[in-house]
Amino acid sequence: MIVTLTVNPSLDRTVELASALERGEVQRAAAAHQEPGGKGINVTRALVASGLATVAVFPGAETDPMVTAMRESRLPFVNVPIGGAVRSNVTLTEPDGTTTKVNEPGPALTERELAELTERVVLAAEGAAWLVISGSLPPSIDQGYYVRLVDHVAQRLGEAAPLIAVDGSGEPLRLLLESGLRVDLIKPNAEELAELTGTGSGDLFEAQPERAAAAAELLLDRGVGAALVTLGSRGAALVTRDATWFADAPAIEARSTVGAGDSSLAGYLLADAAGREPHDCLAQAVAHGAAAASLPGSTVPTRRQADQFSITVTRDASRDARHALSKEK
């Protein structure tokens, strides 16, 4: 079982444009799609599509359109009723795959609602293999919430606590990594990695994956068990305490990059649940991300759609050599 937490879920509407976006003009949509969303919910959707047991935890009133969409999609979930409405996000995709997103800030949560959300996460996580914490926090919530949550799960569940995976950015993630609490996996993209480490840039890391891997190594000193760094069309890198691997992305016709990173994380977790080796988890992550990018809107791929891609993974020999030299000393 994999539990996902999305503190700031959304009802995602994707509009596919028939031509390039022209600001200030009236344009026709070629198609439109609406899905329950938010990063953790996207991970749950992708896991369900590939047959893995999962449950999504998020705040939302029983009558909220977001909760209704979850029921209609037959996705397993636990919702915590709140007074505000779940936000709506709009994504515009152009024929060449260019994606423009307009995300609302999200509702305010009371202290009681937030405490109930934390409790529901603990109950759902008992006996789970992974707890996936994903996405942004609504403006009303203190940026240190992820620290308090991970600590609470560890204190309450002890040795039964699940592994922790985090796909976030900015202050909430920085504070969590500085807390010294155990984080088993993070999944930054190139831009988020640059922000988190204070080195390089998103463009640099995508152009030179080895530089991204070197930056990700810095995070291991902060208690991170492994870093899955997604690099857009360049694929991804996986950095663990033992080794670094790179995987090239297959050639695809990109239709929408919405949720591709979430599908990558789902692919990694699918392979991990099957007992696969880290480099196999990386390959499945890249295959799932590529499959997602080739589909319209925020559609998540099935395992069959992801497995049509053959992914080449290489191990970083230079890092192996550095390890060997350090051991000799």
Disulfide bonds with the S-S distance in Angstrom:
none
